[in-house]
Amino acid sequence: MVEAGNTRVLIDAGFGPREMTRRLERLGLAANDIAAVLVTHEHSDHIGGVFACARRLGWTVLLTHGTRAASRDDDANACSTVIDSQQPFSVGDLCVLPFPVPHDAREPVQFVLTDGTRRLGVLTDAGHVTPHMVAMLDDCDGLVLECNHDAQLLAMGSYPPALKRRIGGLWGHLDNAAAATLLSQLRRSSLRHVVAAHLSEENNSPALAQEALSAVLDCNPEWIGIATQNGGFGWRDL
């Protein structure tokens, strides 16, 4: 959830209307407080509840042409608007800058959001770091950054070999070391908050993610926030 002025937008919605309403209430919000939901890609943990929420709660859905085409929802065309994967657009008081990322989806994007003064970069699903990702995430005041797995834990874990190859491949997910490498390449003079996100429960731990990112920033590991699967994380003021 991102808020600026009188505008609140949600990035992805893997949960259906009932669970989404419960999670919004936890933040002190109601469904009609949401101006739009921005969709990164068509994988179920990101889009699974989007169209049900749109129908039930009246949300505006914004997504790329490829994501809409890959959606399995029959009402996708009727209740969504297509965005260009590289063109900024406005939602109320927020300017949204989408950018393409390497992930095994049809036309995946991630987002930088700004009110004209502060910038929040969100990167939840990418298989490797590209120069364009670095350029887009430069000079952010806050970052939500994928730390999906620890490479050694993934290699030693119980996942099937094919799934391990997918997760650790160039079109899968960033591990802690790759996320740290990305962070090290960014201009960070304005950076006030970093939250590690999309952590695997089996193949990672908060402590490992915090250790990797804090080594780049030379900060206390506990300064790095963690987005948990059940609790998310609290409001951060940029």
N, C-alpha and C positions, 0 to 999 in steps of 0.2 A: 504494500500500500504506500502510495506517495501522495503527499498533500502539499499544496501551495496555494495561499490565499483561500479562495472558496472552492477550490478544485481538488478532488480526490480521484486518483486512478489506481486501478488494481492491475498488477502484472501477473497474468496467468490465473487459472482457476481449475485445479485438478479435483476439487471437491464439489459435490452437488449442492443445491440450494439450502438444504437444512444444515449441513455442516458448515457451509460458507457463512450462513447467517449467524451461527453460533460463534464462529471465529471473529466475525466483524463485531459482534456484541462485546467480545473480550477486549476489543480496542476502543469501545465506546462509540461504535458506529452502527448505523442501520443500512439496509440494502439500498435505500434511495439516496444515501449520501454519495454513492459512487457515480462519477460522471462517465466512466468508460472502463472497459477491461482491455488491456493490451496483451496480445497473445504472441509468445515467442516462437512456438512451433507445435506440431500436431501430436506429439507423444502424450499418452493418456494422463500422465501426472501433471501435465501443464494445460491440457485442453479438455480433460475428461468431464468437467462440470460446467464449462463455459456456456454452451448453448442452452443447457437446462436452466442455468442461472439467468441467461438472457431472456428466455421465455417467461420464467416465473417471476423474476425480479425487475424486468424491464431494462436491462443493461444494454448499452451500446458496445459492440464488439469490433475491435480493430485488429486486422491481421493481414499478412501478405497473401498474394494470390496463390502461391504454392501451398501455404498452410491451409487455406480454405479448400483448395482442390484436393488436398490429402485428407481432409476431415471426413469422417464417416457419418456425420450427422446430416440427415436429410434436409434440415432447415438452415444449414450453414449459410447458403446464399441469401436467404430471406432476412436473417437477423445479424448480418455482419457487413462491415465496410472494408474494402481492400486498401491497404497502404503500400507505398513504394518502400522497398527495403533499404533505400539509401537517401530518402527525401524527408527532411524535417516536416512536422505538422504540429498543429496546436490543439490542445484540449483545455479549454478554459484558460486558467492562469499558467498553465504548463506548456512549454515547448518540448516536444518529444523528438529525439534524434535516433532513429533506428539504424542498426548496422549489421551486415551479414556476418555470420560466424560459421566455422567448419564443424558441422554436426550432421549425423545421419538422419536428416529430415529433409522435406521437400524444398523449403525455402526459409530456413531458420534465421531469426534475427535476435539481437539483444538490444538494450536501450540505454541511452543517456537522457536524463530528464533535467530540465532547468527552468527556473523562474526568471531567468535573465541575470541573476546575481550569483546563485549557487548551482552546482552541478552534482547530480547523483548518477553514478555509473552502475549498471546492473548487468552481470554476466553469470548466468546459471548453467549453461550447457555449451561446451565447445571442446573439440578434440585436441586442438593445439593453438598456439599463440601466433597470430598474424600481425604484420606491421599495421594493418588497418585497425585492428582491435586496439593496439597500443595508442595509435593516433586518436581514436575516439575516446579512450578512457583517460587520456592525459588531463591533468589539471582539475580533477574532480575534487569536490569537498567531501564526498562520501562514496564508498565502494561496497557493493555486495558482490562477492567474488567466489566463483565455484572452487571448492576444494573437495572434489568428489571422493577421492581415494588416496591411500598410500600405496605406492607401486608394489612394495614388498608384501603388504597384507593382501592385496589383490592376487598376486602371484601364488601365495601360499593358501589362499582361502578355498572355500568349497564350491565356488561358482563353476559351471561347466566351462571347458576350454574356449568354446566359441564365444560365450558371453564375456569371458576375460579379455579375449582379443578385441571384441567390440568396444568394451569400456576403455581399455588402454590404448586403442588405436587412434589414428589421426582424425577420425570423425566421431570419436566417443566423448570422453569427459576429461577435464583437467585434473591431474593428480596434484597433491600438495606442492611438489617441487615445481611443476609447470606454473601453478598459480603464483608461487613465489617469484619465479622468473619473470612473469608478466608484471607483477608489482614492482620489481626492481627496474624495469624499463620505463616506468611512468614518471612524469614530472609530478612531484608529490607535495609541493610547497603549500598547497591549500588543503591538504587531506586532514580531515578531522575524525572520520569514522571509517573503520574497515570491519565488515562482517563476512565471515566465511560461511558459505552456503552450499546446499546440495550435497551434504556429507553422507556417504554410505554408512549405514549402521554396522555393517559387517566388515567393510574394508577400510575403515578410517576411524579416527577418534577426534574429539574436539582438541585434545592436547596436542596431537600430531599436527593438525592444521594450524593451531595457534603458534606452535614452535616454528613452523616453516615461514609463516608470514611475519612473525615478530622478528625473526633473524634479519629480514630485509629492512625493517623499519627501525631496528635497534631499540625496541620497546619491550615493556613487560608483556609476556605472552597473554596475560589476562586482559590486556587492553584490546585485543582482537575479539570482536564479538562473534558469537556462534548462532546461526539460525538452525534450530532444532526441528525435527520433523513434526513433533506434536505441538510444540509451543511457539515456533517461529522465533521472533525476538521483539523487544519493545520498541516504542517510538524512539527515533534518534533525531535530534534537532541539528540541522546544518546551518 
